[in-house]
Amino acid sequence: MPACDCPVETAAQTDTEWFIPGAGPTGFGHLLLTGRRQSSMENQRMISLKNLTKVYGQGEESIKVLDNLDIDVAAGEILAVVGPSGAGKSTLAQCINLLERPTSGQIIVNGEDLARLPERKLRVARRRIGTIFQSASLLSRRTAAENIALPLQYLGVTPAETKSRVGELLEREGLSHRATHYPFELSGGQLQRVGIARALALRPAVLLSDEATSGLDPETTRSVVALLRELRDDLDLAVVFITHEMDTVLHVADSAARLHAGRIAEQGSLLELLTDHDSVLGRALQPRLASAQPADGTRAWQVGYDSRSVPADWLQRVSADLGEPVSLLAATIQSINGASTGNATVGLGAPAHLAVAAFARHGLHATPLETGIADLDPKPALHAQEELQWA
Ligand SMILES: Nc1ncnc2c1ncn2[C@@H]1O[C@H](COP(=O)(O)OP(=O)(O)OP(=O)(O)O)[C@@H](O)[C@H]1O
């Protein structure tokens, strides 16, 4: 691979591997999105939302917040839901666990249509759904262990069984040494881990995470993300991960959906989104690169590549085609199920129309990064973030 001589880990067949020179804001420099993605997508549908609509208020005052959503999440899959503020992300989470009743549509969790269940059965079904929030929402006068025990105590589980389950969860989350500490004595990451342990106390099949990593520092975000992925694999959880942090989506999710004004604007696996040049979400998911400056007399281009259609030595080929050097200014590469995809910033001096033609001959999608020639591409990649207007 010509982009960089830094080491790239070898991934298993089904692994997703990211190599990112120049770590992003959350500090992930090199990341391995581990496998089972192919197989998990084939897994049992754990959450199935059909024509989900939620309207708040009535008459002229009414506001349609979710508009006919269809979403599926398999067991062992983490679906990230992203979108601007007010898009309806939290309402979606509240509808999935029936804290909010949908106006119409179905919420099928583990084969049961929650919206149709009588109250008593709904209470039982809700136990299969754990929820974690931005602030872990722990009770301040209870210790970590007592907070985790709460759902078990509400259910009337015996003290011996509660103690055993809480001990198991504390150990799994590496919190045994903090069992008797109160929330004010815990770090942000530890608080979030206690929140996750409490959400798992009743052995749910589904985990809803509403901005659970927002506000955490990069190191803590990384550990919470690693924990969620571990839980997904060990417990075969279906996870809906609501966030506005694109960096985190890249590291935690198997698939992503973009919500806009209550509708799904696009959704797909990370591979599909990252290799779709027309995908707003795919472009926003590309790691932000700290690019070197192009040399005098040359201009910078952003190039998207995909090994299924682009030769590995594309850089040399484009250079030979143009009869001039093409310098590499920044690059990422990710290998997903044996296919390498990524993007690079390169510098070259050829006129724009010749460069576009040369890139296209080698199967590359290229966009000039300078102003004044944007007419070559109606959607320059640099604008993806603004286009999404993340909160
Ligand atoms: N209980 C409610 N009654 C009336 N309107 C509501 C209610 N809850 C939310 N809304 C409205 O629904 C819309 C979507 O809100 P929601 O909190 O789901 O968005 P969000 O995408 O999670 O936003 P953010 O990222 O800012 O948290 C907003 O316009 C909000 O004002």
PDBQT file of the ligand as one rigid body, heavy atoms in Angstrom, charges set to zero:
ROOT
HETATM    1  N1  LIG A 401     -42.413  15.319  25.234  1.00  0.00    +0.000 N 
HETATM    2  C1  LIG A 401     -42.337  16.092  24.147  1.00  0.00    +0.000 A 
HETATM    3  N2  LIG A 401     -43.366  16.879  23.797  1.00  0.00    +0.000 NA
HETATM    4  C2  LIG A 401     -43.314  17.660  22.695  1.00  0.00    +0.000 A 
HETATM    5  N3  LIG A 401     -42.257  17.711  21.856  1.00  0.00    +0.000 NA
HETATM    6  C3  LIG A 401     -41.207  16.961  22.170  1.00  0.00    +0.000 A 
HETATM    7  C4  LIG A 401     -41.176  16.109  23.319  1.00  0.00    +0.000 A 
HETATM    8  N4  LIG A 401     -39.982  15.469  23.359  1.00  0.00    +0.000 NA
HETATM    9  C5  LIG A 401     -39.296  15.907  22.289  1.00  0.00    +0.000 A 
HETATM   10  N5  LIG A 401     -40.011  16.768  21.572  1.00  0.00    +0.000 N 
HETATM   11  C6  LIG A 401     -39.612  17.440  20.324  1.00  0.00    +0.000 C 
HETATM   12  O1  LIG A 401     -39.298  16.418  19.407  1.00  0.00    +0.000 OA
HETATM   13  C7  LIG A 401     -38.204  16.814  18.584  1.00  0.00    +0.000 C 
HETATM   14  C8  LIG A 401     -37.126  15.728  18.629  1.00  0.00    +0.000 C 
HETATM   15  O2  LIG A 401     -36.582  15.711  19.950  1.00  0.00    +0.000 OA
HETATM   16  P1  LIG A 401     -35.473  14.637  20.351  1.00  0.00    +0.000 P 
HETATM   17  O3  LIG A 401     -35.066  14.941  21.757  1.00  0.00    +0.000 OA
HETATM   18  O4  LIG A 401     -35.962  13.268  20.053  1.00  0.00    +0.000 OA
HETATM   19  O5  LIG A 401     -34.312  15.015  19.321  1.00  0.00    +0.000 OA
HETATM   20  P2  LIG A 401     -32.787  14.574  19.334  1.00  0.00    +0.000 P 
HETATM   21  O6  LIG A 401     -32.456  14.213  17.934  1.00  0.00    +0.000 OA
HETATM   22  O7  LIG A 401     -32.548  13.550  20.391  1.00  0.00    +0.000 OA
HETATM   23  O8  LIG A 401     -32.087  15.950  19.711  1.00  0.00    +0.000 OA
HETATM   24  P3  LIG A 401     -30.735  16.201  20.584  1.00  0.00    +0.000 P 
HETATM   25  O9  LIG A 401     -29.601  15.652  19.776  1.00  0.00    +0.000 OA
HETATM   26  O10 LIG A 401     -30.690  17.695  20.709  1.00  0.00    +0.000 OA
HETATM   27  O11 LIG A 401     -30.928  15.499  21.902  1.00  0.00    +0.000 OA
HETATM   28  C9  LIG A 401     -37.767  18.161  19.081  1.00  0.00    +0.000 C 
HETATM   29  O12 LIG A 401     -38.330  19.143  18.250  1.00  0.00    +0.000 OA
HETATM   30  C10 LIG A 401     -38.339  18.231  20.472  1.00  0.00    +0.000 C 
HETATM   31  O13 LIG A 401     -38.599  19.552  20.838  1.00  0.00    +0.000 OA
ENDROOT
TORSDOF 0
